[in-house]
Amino acid sequence: MSEKKRLQVGQGQISGYISIFLAILALFGILCFHFPEKLTTPEFREIYTKNSMEALMLIGVITSFFFALLSVILSKKIKWAWPGFLLGALAVILGALSVEGRDVAKSSWHFGLDWMILDLLLMTVIFIPLELFFPKNNEQTKFHEEWRTDLTYFVISHLFIQFFGIVTQKPAILFFGWIGLDKVHLWIQSLPFAVALFIAFFSTDLFQYWAHRFFHTRVALWRFHSVHHSTQNMDWLAGSRTHFIDIFFTRAMTFIPLYILGFSSTVFNVYIIFIAIHAVLIHANTRVNFGPLKYIFTTPQYHHWHHCEDPKYYGHNFASIFPFIDMIFGTYYLPGNTWPAGTGVHEGSYPKGFIKQSIYPFTKSPFDTDLNMDERSDR
C-alpha cells in the first residue's frame, strides 16, 4: 500500500494538477496542429473536425488558467498553480489561441499523438472523479509509487498505434485473407445493429478468453503476462501495463473474428469505444459494483479477483466482457460483495519501471517462474 495520502478536495492541490495536465495536453495539441502528417492518425482525422479540435484547444487553455487560479484561491499559495500558468502561457505563445487546422498530406508513417491526447482526456474526465469520490481503496493515491510506469505504458501504446495495429492485423489477414468472405460480411452487415454488436462482443471476448487463459497456463507466456499482473495499485491506468509481446498476441487473436465476420464501421467503432472505456473501468479503483449488471458484464470487483495476489484464487475470471463465458468454462468466481485483499503477483521481487519490466521476461529462467496457472485454483 502506498504511504502517500489521497488528495483532498478543497486544498488547491487537485486543481493545480488539473491545470498542469490541461496545459500539457494543449502543448501536445499544438504540435499536432503544426505537424499533422507525422503526429496524427488518419483514421481519427476522419472522425473529428478541425473546427472541433480548434475549439477543444481553446477550451483546454482557458480551463487550464481557470484551475490554476482556483488553486491559488483555495490554497492561498502559488505552489501548485505556477507550473500550470507557465505551461499555459507557453501554449498561448506557440499559438494555442490562434492555431488553425489545415489539409493533411498523406504520410507513410505516423505517431498517434492525437489519439493519445483525446483518449487520455476522456479517461481522466470519466475515471479520476469516479475514483476520487467512490474509491475502493481509500488510502491509495493517484500518485502512488508506480503511476509513472503505468502512464509510460499508456503513452507508448497510443503513440505506436500504427505499428501495433499493423502487426496485430497481420495474422488474421495472413491466415484468412485468401478465403472468400464477402457473403459472410454482407450477412453480418444486414443484421440488426444490436444483434451484430452482440456477436462482435461475444466472438471477440471468446477469442480473447482463450488467448488470455493461454498466457496464464504456459510458463513462457506467463513471463510476459505477469507484467500486467504485477501492479499492486489497481486504478484506471493499471490496465495499460501490458508487455508488447502480450499486446501482439492477445490483440491479434481478438482481431480474428472482427476480420472474418466483417462488421459494419458503425458496429466496429462502437465496439472500439466500448472496449477502450470498459477495459479501463474494470481496473479502476472504485467500489461501485453496478448491482445486477455485474452478472451480465465484467466489473471492477470481478476483474480485481482475477488480479488477486493470493495463489489459491488464481485461474478465475479470464473474460473481458461477459462473465457467462467464464461460467461456461468453469473459471467464474464472484463471492458476493467481497473484494480481494490485495493484487499483484506472488513473486518475491518483481522489477519496477517500464524498461526493467520490458526486459524481465527475456531474462527470467523458466524454472524460476511463479506460474499463475488456472489449474492451481483447484489445489
CORCOR-V838422 format. One record per pair of residues at least 24 apart in sequence whose C-alpha atoms are under 10 Angstrom apart, sorted by sequence separation. I is the first residue (numbers start at 1). J is the second residue. If there is no record, write none. Layout:
i = <I/I>
j = <J/J>
This chain:
i = <29/30/61/64/65/221/222/279/283/297/298/299/346/347/29/63/64/221/296/297/298/345/346/61/62/296/297/298/306/345/346/29/30/61/295/296/297/306/313/345/29/60/61/221/294/295/296/305/306/294/295/305/26/27/61/62/302/303/305/310/26/29/61/120/215/302/303/308/309/310/25/26/302/308/309/310/26/301/302/305/307/308/309/310/23/26/27/57/58/62/120/212/215/301/305/306/308/309/310/311/22/25/26/61/62/119/120/211/215/301/302/304/305/307/308/309/310/311/24/25/60/61/214/301/302/303/304/305/307/308/309/310/22/23/24/59/212/301/302/304/305/306/307/308/309/22/23/26/57/58/59/116/117/120/211/212/282/301/302/304/305/306/307/308/309/21/22/23/25/57/58/116/119/211/240/282/295/300/301/304/22/23/24/57/58/115/116/210/211/239/240/294/304/19/22/23/57/58/116/117/208/209/211/212/236/238/239/279/19/22/23/54/55/57/113/116/117/208/211/237/238/239/278/279/19/21/22/54/112/113/115/116/207/208/210/211/236/237/239/240/278/331/19/20/54/112/114/115/116/207/208/209/210/236/237/238/239/331/18/19/20/22/54/55/111/112/113/114/116/207/208/209/235/236/238/239/275/18/19/54/112/113/115/207/208/235/236/237/238/275/291/331/17/18/19/20/53/54/111/112/113/204/206/207/208/235/236/237/238/274/16/18/19/20/53/111/112/113/205/206/207/208/234/235/236/237/289/15/16/18/19/51/52/110/111/112/204/205/207/234/235/236/16/17/18/19/50/51/110/111/112/204/207/233/234/235/236/287/15/16/17/19/50/110/111/112/203/204/206/233/234/235/15/16/19/49/50/110/111/203/204/205/233/234/287/14/15/16/18/50/109/110/203/204/14/15/16/17/109/203/204/12/13/15/16/202/203/12/14/15/16/201/318/12/13/14/15/200/201/314/315/316/317/12/13/16/199/200/203/314/315/316/11/12/13/15/16/24/45/199/311/313/314/315/316/10/11/12/15/20/23/24/27/34/311/312/314/315/10/11/12/13/19/20/23/26/27/30/34/53/200/311/313/314/315/316/11/12/13/16/18/19/20/21/22/23/25/26/29/30/33/42/56/199/200/311/312/314/315/10/11/12/16/17/18/19/20/21/23/24/25/27/28/31/33/200/309/311/312/313/314/315/10/11/12/13/16/17/19/20/23/24/26/27/30/40/42/199/312/313/314/9/10/11/12/15/16/19/20/22/23/26/27/30/31/34/36/42/53/196/235/311/312/313/12/13/14/15/16/17/18/19/20/21/22/23/24/25/26/30/33/34/36/37/38/41/197/201/234/311/312/313/12/13/16/17/20/23/24/27/29/30/33/34/36/37/38/196/197/200/201/204/312/12/13/16/19/20/23/26/27/33/34/36/37/38/41/42/44/196/199/200/311/12/15/16/19/23/27/30/32/33/35/36/37/38/40/41/45/197/198/26/30/36/37/38/39/40/41/42/44/45/193/197/201/234/33/36/37/38/39/40/41/44/193/196/197/200/37/38/39/40/41/42/43/189/191/195/196/37/38/39/40/41/188/189/190/191/193/194/197/198/201/234/36/37/38/39/40/41/44/185/187/188/189/190/193/197/201/36/38/39/40/185/186/187/188/189/232/39/40/184/185/186/187/188/189/231/232/36/171/184/185/186/189/229/230/232/36/150/171/181/182/183/184/185/186/189/229/231/32/168/169/181/182/183/184/185/228/229/230/32/164/167/168/172/176/180/181/182/229/32/33/150/167/168/171/172/175/179/181/31/32/149/158/166/167/168/169/170/171/172/173/177/31/154/157/164/165/168/169/172/173/176/177/29/147/153/154/156/157/164/167/168/169/171/172/176/28/29/32/146/150/152/153/154/155/157/167/168/169/170/171/172/28/146/147/150/151/153/154/157/165/166/168/169/170/172/173/145/146/150/151/153/154/157/164/165/168/169/172/173/28/29/144/145/147/149/150/152/153/154/156/164/168/172/25/28/29/144/148/149/150/151/152/153/169/147/150/151/153/157/165/169/25/26/142/147/149/150/153/25/141/146/149/150/24/25/140/142/140/141/142/25/140/142/25/137/137/136/137/216/217/22/136/216/21/135/213/216/21/213/131/213/214/131/213/18/130/212/213/128/211/212/127/128/209/210/212/234/127/209/210/233/234/126/127/208/209/232/233/234/208/209/232/233/243/124/206/207/208/209/231/232/242/123/124/205/206/208/209/230/231/232/241/245/123/205/206/229/230/231/243/244/205/206/229/230/242/243/204/205/206/209/228/229/230/241/242/243/245/120/204/205/209/227/228/229/230/41/202/213/226/227/243/40/201/202/206/226/231/39/41/42/201/202/205/206/209/226/230/41/201/226/230/231/230/9/202/227/8/9/226/227/7/227/6/227/230/228/227/6/226/227/6/7/5/6/7/8/224/227/5/6/7/224/226/227/4/5/6/7/224/226/1/3/4/5/6/7/224/225/2/3/4/5/6/223/224/1/2/3/4/5/6/223/224/1/2/4/5/222/223/1/2/4/221/223/2/3/4/220/223/2/3/220/223/1/2/142/223/226/229/1/2/141/220/222/226/140/220/226/219/220/223/226/138/219/222/223/225/136/137/138/219/222/223/135/136/137/138/219/220/222/223/127/135/136/137/219/221/222/126/130/134/135/136/219/220/222/134/135/136/219/123/127/131/132/133/134/135/136/218/219/119/123/126/127/130/131/132/133/134/217/218/219/122/126/130/131/216/217/218/128/130/131/215/216/217/119/123/127/128/129/130/131/215/216/217/119/123/127/128/130/215/216/217/127/213/214/216/217/213/214/213/136/136/153/152/153/152/136/149/150/151/152/149/150/148/149/146/147/148/149/145/146/146/149/2/1/2/1/1>
j = <53/54/85/88/89/245/246/303/307/321/322/323/370/371/54/88/89/246/321/322/323/370/371/87/88/322/323/324/332/371/372/56/57/88/322/323/324/333/340/372/57/88/89/249/322/323/324/333/334/323/324/334/56/57/91/92/332/333/335/340/57/60/92/151/246/333/334/339/340/341/57/58/334/340/341/342/59/334/335/338/340/341/342/343/57/60/61/91/92/96/154/246/249/335/339/340/342/343/344/345/57/60/61/96/97/154/155/246/250/336/337/339/340/342/343/344/345/346/60/61/96/97/250/337/338/339/340/341/343/344/345/346/59/60/61/96/249/338/339/341/342/343/344/345/346/60/61/64/95/96/97/154/155/158/249/250/320/339/340/342/343/344/345/346/347/60/61/62/64/96/97/155/158/250/279/321/334/339/340/343/62/63/64/97/98/155/156/250/251/279/280/334/344/60/63/64/98/99/157/158/249/250/252/253/277/279/280/320/61/64/65/96/97/99/155/158/159/250/253/279/280/281/320/321/62/64/65/97/155/156/158/159/250/251/253/254/279/280/282/283/321/374/63/64/98/156/158/159/160/251/252/253/254/280/281/282/283/375/63/64/65/67/99/100/156/157/158/159/161/252/253/254/280/281/283/284/320/64/65/100/158/159/161/253/254/281/282/283/284/321/337/377/64/65/66/67/100/101/158/159/160/251/253/254/255/282/283/284/285/321/64/66/67/68/101/159/160/161/253/254/255/256/282/283/284/285/337/64/65/67/68/100/101/159/160/161/253/254/256/283/284/285/66/67/68/69/100/101/160/161/162/254/257/283/284/285/286/337/66/67/68/70/101/161/162/163/254/255/257/284/285/286/67/68/71/101/102/162/163/255/256/257/285/286/339/67/68/69/71/103/162/163/256/257/68/69/70/71/163/257/258/67/68/70/71/257/258/68/70/71/72/257/374/69/70/71/72/257/258/371/372/373/374/70/71/74/257/258/261/372/373/374/70/71/72/74/75/83/104/258/370/372/373/374/375/70/71/72/75/80/83/84/87/94/371/372/374/375/71/72/73/74/80/81/84/87/88/91/95/114/261/372/374/375/376/377/73/74/75/78/80/81/82/83/84/85/87/88/91/92/95/104/118/261/262/373/374/376/377/73/74/75/79/80/81/82/83/84/86/87/88/90/91/94/96/263/372/374/375/376/377/378/74/75/76/77/80/81/83/84/87/88/90/91/94/104/106/263/376/377/378/74/75/76/77/80/81/84/85/87/88/91/92/95/96/99/101/107/118/261/300/376/377/378/78/79/80/81/82/83/84/85/86/87/88/89/90/91/92/96/99/100/102/103/104/107/263/267/300/377/378/379/79/80/83/84/87/90/91/94/96/97/100/101/103/104/105/263/264/267/268/271/379/80/81/84/87/88/91/94/95/101/102/104/105/106/109/110/112/264/267/268/379/81/84/85/88/92/96/99/101/102/104/105/106/107/109/110/114/266/267/96/100/106/107/108/109/110/111/112/114/115/263/267/271/304/104/107/108/109/110/111/112/115/264/267/268/271/109/110/111/112/113/114/115/261/263/267/268/110/111/112/113/114/261/262/263/264/266/267/270/271/274/307/110/111/112/113/114/115/118/259/261/262/263/264/267/271/275/111/113/114/115/260/261/262/263/264/307/115/116/260/261/262/263/264/265/307/308/113/248/261/262/263/266/306/307/309/114/228/249/259/260/261/262/263/264/267/307/309/111/247/248/260/261/262/263/264/307/308/309/112/244/247/248/252/256/260/261/262/309/113/114/231/248/249/252/253/256/260/262/113/114/231/240/248/249/250/251/252/253/254/255/259/114/237/240/247/248/251/252/255/256/259/260/113/231/237/238/240/241/248/251/252/253/255/256/260/113/114/117/231/235/237/238/239/240/242/252/253/254/255/256/257/114/232/233/236/237/239/240/243/251/252/254/255/256/258/259/232/233/237/238/240/241/244/251/252/255/256/259/260/116/117/232/233/235/237/238/240/241/242/244/252/256/260/114/117/118/233/237/238/239/240/241/242/258/237/240/241/243/247/255/259/116/117/233/238/240/241/244/117/233/238/241/242/117/118/233/235/234/235/236/120/235/237/121/233/234/234/235/314/315/121/235/315/121/235/315/318/124/316/235/317/318/236/318/124/236/318/319/235/318/319/235/236/317/318/320/342/236/318/319/342/343/236/237/318/319/342/343/344/319/320/343/344/354/236/318/319/320/321/343/344/354/236/237/318/319/321/322/343/344/345/354/358/237/319/320/343/344/345/357/358/320/321/344/345/357/358/320/321/322/325/344/345/346/357/358/359/361/237/321/322/326/344/345/346/347/159/320/331/344/345/361/159/320/321/325/345/350/159/161/162/321/322/325/326/329/346/350/162/322/347/351/352/352/132/325/350/132/133/350/351/132/352/132/354/357/357/357/137/357/358/138/139/138/139/140/141/357/360/139/140/141/358/360/361/139/140/141/142/359/361/137/139/140/141/142/143/360/361/139/140/141/142/143/360/361/139/140/141/142/143/144/361/362/140/141/143/144/361/362/141/142/144/361/363/143/144/145/361/364/144/145/362/365/144/145/285/366/369/372/145/146/285/364/366/370/285/365/371/365/366/369/372/285/366/369/370/372/284/285/286/367/370/371/284/285/286/287/368/369/371/372/277/285/286/287/369/371/372/277/281/285/286/287/370/371/373/286/287/288/371/276/280/284/285/286/287/288/289/371/372/273/277/280/281/284/285/286/287/288/371/372/373/277/281/285/286/371/372/373/284/286/287/371/372/373/276/280/284/285/286/287/288/372/373/374/277/281/285/286/288/373/374/375/286/372/373/375/376/373/374/374/300/301/353/353/354/354/339/352/353/354/355/353/354/353/354/352/353/354/355/352/353/354/357/232/232/233/233/342>
